[in-house]
Amino acid sequence: MSHLDEMRTFVAVADAQSLTGAAGTLNIALSAVSRRLKELERRLGTTLILRSTRSINLTAAGEDYLWRCRRILDDIQEAESAVSQGAKKLMGRIRMAAPLTFSTQHLGPILLDFMVQHPEVNIDLDLNDRRVDLIGEGFDLTIRIGQLSDSGLIAKRLTTIRRVPCAAPALLAAYGQPEKPEDLAELPILTYRSTRNHLTWPFTRPDGTSGVVKLSSRMAVNNGDMLRMAAEKGLGVVLEPTFITHQAIASGTLVPLFADHQWSDYAAYALFAQNRNIPRRVRSLIDFIAEELSPEPAWDRHISFT
């Protein structure tokens, strides 16, 4: 019995949540499933599955081993498909992480289009705004927005993320239209709490000179949608990516301020490990996302900042 047979059996048990279900999936005897699992755990020297009369649960080691098995089996399947299908068909699983708001508003439809075009590609998508440990947590790639740290990962730039201050018409009517960026400090301010130095807004004027607005925050929150809603209620000025505020700007519920200035624009990146052979399905997905977001993302294409 090969190690691959043991892996396939383990994955089948995890998917079916029962030894009997795995036996049916693999078309082998129940005793063979049990024997393979025992041999696998003996060889690895650890318990992968906790069995009871009613349920099967993976141990921490089992959870970790499961995604590694999936990756190996998917890579084998893709390699065989590439040879037999003339390298045309993509197949296998992609495990990725991405920011929540960016994904629900913009990245999600792109991923769905990719899956429609490649029906044998499966995607496990983890939506969160934290910086995941790509290698330690077993992701094939992660989408990151903002400044990159020296993480040892390969970064492919996907698109520019523009930021611009915005305020509700009612707020501007109450406080007056600011004449220069520094005047923003006199207005109520809403800030994104998880960013560094969220109480300072650096900017570059059209003539290339730079400045900074030092602020006090009326409301600080770590969710961009919540900030946009607060700004639309007239609670303060917000500096957010236009992928969050574009609809409010287009409808007039938010008014862009000093849009001819640069407000520390940054970028969206796809990150993946540099010491790992990247499966063709992952490379294809990254290229697909980059093509959909360039040269100018759709959310900036359809609004006017004047």
N, C-alpha and C positions, 0 to 999 in steps of 0.2 A: 504493500500500500504506500502511495507516494504522499509527501507532505502536502501537495496540492489537493489531493483527495480529502485529507484531514481539514484543510482550510475550507474547501467547498462545503463539507459537512457542517463545520462550525457555523459558517455564514448562514446555511440553510436552517439550522436550528434557531439561530438568533432571529431570522426573518419570520419563521413559522411560529416561534414561541412555544414549540413543542418538538419532542423527538419523533412523535408519530407523523406530524406534519412534514418534518424534514425528510423522513423516510419516503413519504408519498412524492415530495418534490424531486428527490433524487432517484426514485424508483429502485430503492434498495430495501433490504429487510430492516426492521426496527433494531434487531440485535446488531446489525452492522453499524448503524448510526451510533449506538451506545458504545460499541467497541472502538470506533474511530475517535470518539470524544475522549474516552479513557486513555487511549494511546497518546493523543495530542497533549492532554494535561500531564501525563507522565513524562513525555519528552520535554515539555517546557518547564516542568517542575513547579507548576502553579495551578490553582483552580480558576477556571474561566467561567463556569456556569454553576449557579446554585440551584439545585433541583428540589422541588417539593412535589407532593401529590397533585397540586393544583396549578403550579406556575413554574416558570423558568426565568431566572434573573441573572444578568451578567454581573460578574464582579468588576472592580475597577480595572483589573488586568484584562478581563474579558472585553470591556468597552474599548480599551486601547488596542487590543489585538484585533478587534473586529474591523475598525477602519483601516488598519494596515493590511488585513486580508482582502478587504474590498478593493483597495488600491492595486494590490498585486494581481488579483484576478481580473480586474478591469483592464489593466495594462496588457495582460496576456491576451484577453479577448480582443482588444484593439489591435495588437500586433498581428494576430491571426487574421483579423478582418482586413487589415491593410494589405496583407499579402493576397488573400483570396478575392478581395473586392477591388484590387488595383489602387489601393490607397485613397479611395473616394468616400467611403462611408465612415462616419464618426460614430463611436459607440463607447459606452462606459459611463462611470460616475465622476462628477466634478464636485468637490467639496469646497465651498467658498464662503467668505464672510464679507459683509458690506454694511455701510452706514444705513440706518433705518429710514430716515426721511428721503435721502437721495434715492434709495432703492424703491420705496413705494411710489414715488412720483416719477422717476425717470429710468432707473436701471432695470426695474422689474419688467416693463414692457419689452425692453431689449432682450432680456433673458428668455422671455416667453417666445419671442420671434425666433430666437436661436433654437429653442427646443422644437418648435414647429418644423423648422428646416432640417433638424437632425433628430428624428423621433427615437433613436436608440441611445441618445445621450440623457442621462439622469443627473439632476442637480440637487445637491443638499446645500441650502442657503441659510446661513446664520446671520440674521439682521440684528445689529447692535452698534452702538456708537463708541465702544471701547476699542483699544488697540490690541487685537488678538495676537497671540504667539503662533504665527503661521506654522512653524515646524513642530513646536511642542504640542499644539492642538490638532495637528494632522490636516490642515487645510492645503488645498492645491494652490489657491490664490486668495488674495484679499484685496478689496478696493479700499483705498485710503484717500481721504481728502485733507489737504493742509500741508504743513511742513513735514518733510521726511527726516527721520533720524538715521544715523549710520547703523543700520540694523544688519548689514551683510546680505540683504535681499536685493534681488534685481527689480528695478522699478521701470515700468513702461508708462510714459505720460499719456493720458487719455484725452484730457481737455483742460482748458483754463476755467477756473471757477472765479467768477467776478463777484465782488461785493460792493454794495452801495448803501449809504444811509437812507432810511425811509421814515416817513412819519405820516400820520393820518391828517387829512385836510382840517379836521376839527382842532387838532393839536396846534397846527400852524396858525389857524385863525385866532386861537387863544394866546399864543406866545409870540406870534409874528414870524415872518420868514427870516431865517438866519442869513446874514450877509456874507459871512466867511466861515470856514469850517470851525474855527475856534469858538464861534458863537454857540455851537452845539452843546458846549458845557453848561450853558444857561438853561437848557431844556431838560425835562425828565428823560432819563436814559434807561434803556433795557439792554441787558448784556447776556452773552452766552457764557455761563459760569465755568465750563470745563476747559476753556482756552486759557493759555497763559496770558498774563497782563491784560485781562479783559476790561480793565478800567483805563486803558490807554488805546486810542485809535490813531495809529500812524497813517499819514497820507502823503501823496505827492501831487503838487499843483501842476497845471498844464505846462508851466514854464520849466518844470523839472526840479524846482525847489521843494523841499520836504518840510513837514511839520507834524505835530502830534496834538491830539485833543485829549486832555486829562479829565476824567469823568468821575462822577459818583453815580452809583446805580440805584434806581428806584426798584428794579426787579432784576434778579439774576436767576437764570434757569438753564438747565443743560439739554433743552429740546428746542430745536429751531421752529417747529410748528407752533409751539406755545408762545414763543416770542413774537412770531408774526401775528397771531391772534391778539396778543396784548397790544401790539402796535396799531392794529386796525381798530381797536377799541379807543384809541387816542391816549393810551397810558404813557407813551414815551416814544423816543426815537430809537430805532434799531438798526444795527449794521449786520446784515445777513447776506449769505450767498443768494444770488438772483435765482438760483434753481428753487429756492423756497418762496421768494417774494414776487416772482414774475407775474403770476396771475393777479395778485393784488395791485401791482403797478399797472397792468394792462386794464384792469377794471376801474382804476382810479381810487380805490380804497386806501392805497398807500401812494405817497408822492416821493419820488427819488430826490435826494438832496446832494448837490455838488457831484453830479454824475460824471462831470468832465475831469474829476480828480481820480487818482488811483488810490484805492483803500486796501492796500496790502493784499492784492489778488493772490490767489494760490492755484493749485491744480489738483485734479483727480488722477490717481495712479493705480495701476494694477501691479501688485507685488507678488513675487513668487521666488522660490528658493533657487540660489545660483549653483548649488552643488547637487542638483537632482535633474535627471532627464525629464523634461517637461513633456507630458503626453500630448499627442497631436490635438486631441479634443480640447485641452486647456489652451494651447497656443491659438487654436482657431477661435475659441470664445473671446480671448483677449483681443485678437485682431478685429473680431466682429464688433465688440463694444467700442473700440477706438474709432472704427469707421463710422459708426452711428453717431458718435459725439463730435466728430471733426468735420470741417475746420472750425465751425462755430456751433455750439450746442443749440438745440431747438428752442430752449426756454429764453435764450437771448435774442434769437433770430426774429421773434415775433412781437417784441415790445420796443417802445421808443423811450429813451431816457431824457428827452428834451421837454 
